Amino acid sequence: MRFAESSPNTREWMIRGYAIGLAVATIRPIMATFFAAALLQGHAPEPKEFFGTAFWIGFTLQTIAAEIWINYTKVDCRGSPGDASRKVAAAC
């Protein structure tokens, strides 16, 4: 039995956990963009000016992307005619 089949919600929580990891990595390019924009405008930026905003943008984008992916790839357990395979039935 695969790990993702051990609980109906395990797959969804694994995707959410992965999104948190990506969010941490997403904060850095957002900070770099803010720094570059500030330098182009002639401002001497401080990290504390941008970190809070970059943090929330990074986490919000990744959370939205994870939830869209979860809903887009969710298995329909009601037995639609096109999903009559054993794998779909086993996942429900």
C-alpha positions as CSV (number, residue, x, y, z in Angstrom):
1,M,0.0,0.0,0.0
2,R,1.3,3.4,-0.9
3,F,1.8,6.1,1.7
4,A,-0.7,8.4,-0.1
5,E,-3.4,5.7,0.2
6,S,-3.1,5.3,4.0
7,S,-5.5,8.1,4.7
8,P,-7.9,10.0,2.4
9,N,-6.4,13.4,3.4
10,T,-2.7,12.4,3.5
11,R,-2.2,13.5,-0.1
12,E,-3.8,16.9,0.5
13,W,-1.7,17.6,3.6
14,M,1.5,16.5,1.9
15,I,0.8,19.0,-0.9
16,R,0.1,21.7,1.7
17,G,3.4,20.9,3.5
18,Y,5.3,21.0,0.3
19,A,3.7,24.4,-0.5
20,I,5.0,25.7,2.9
21,G,8.5,24.7,1.9
22,L,8.1,26.4,-1.5
23,A,6.8,29.5,0.2
24,V,10.0,29.9,2.2
25,A,12.0,29.6,-1.0
26,T,9.6,32.1,-2.8
27,I,10.2,34.9,-0.2
28,R,13.8,35.4,-1.4
29,P,13.1,36.2,-5.1
30,I,10.3,38.5,-3.9
31,M,12.7,40.3,-1.6
32,A,15.2,40.6,-4.5
33,T,12.5,42.2,-6.7
34,F,11.7,44.7,-3.9
35,F,15.4,45.6,-3.4
36,A,15.9,46.0,-7.1
37,A,12.9,48.3,-7.5
38,A,14.0,50.4,-4.5
39,L,17.5,50.7,-5.9
40,L,16.2,51.7,-9.3
41,Q,14.3,54.5,-7.6
42,G,17.4,55.7,-5.7
43,H,16.3,54.4,-2.3
44,A,18.7,52.6,0.0
45,P,16.6,49.7,1.2
46,E,16.6,47.9,4.5
47,P,15.6,44.2,4.7
48,K,13.0,45.0,7.5
49,E,11.1,47.3,5.1
50,F,10.3,44.4,2.7
51,F,10.4,41.2,4.7
52,G,6.8,41.3,6.1
53,T,5.3,42.0,2.7
54,A,7.4,39.5,0.9
55,F,6.6,36.9,3.6
56,W,2.8,37.3,3.1
57,I,3.0,37.4,-0.6
58,G,5.1,34.3,-0.8
59,F,2.9,32.3,1.6
60,T,-0.3,33.5,0.1
61,L,0.7,32.7,-3.5
62,Q,1.9,29.2,-2.5
63,T,-1.2,28.5,-0.4
64,I,-3.5,29.5,-3.2
65,A,-1.5,27.4,-5.8
66,A,-1.6,24.4,-3.5
67,E,-5.4,24.6,-2.9
68,I,-6.0,25.0,-6.6
69,W,-3.9,22.0,-7.3
70,I,-5.6,19.9,-4.7
71,N,-9.1,20.8,-6.1
72,Y,-8.0,20.4,-9.7
73,T,-6.5,16.9,-9.1
74,K,-9.1,15.7,-6.6
75,V,-10.5,12.2,-7.3
76,D,-14.2,12.1,-7.8
77,C,-15.5,9.3,-5.6
78,R,-19.1,9.4,-6.8
79,G,-18.3,7.1,-9.7
80,S,-18.5,9.2,-12.8
81,P,-18.6,7.1,-16.0
82,G,-15.2,8.2,-17.1
83,D,-13.5,7.2,-13.9
84,A,-14.5,3.5,-13.6
85,S,-11.1,2.1,-12.9
86,R,-10.0,0.2,-9.9
87,K,-7.3,2.8,-9.0
88,V,-10.0,5.5,-8.6
89,A,-12.1,3.2,-6.4
90,A,-9.1,2.3,-4.3
91,A,-8.3,5.9,-3.7
92,C,-11.7,6.7,-2.2
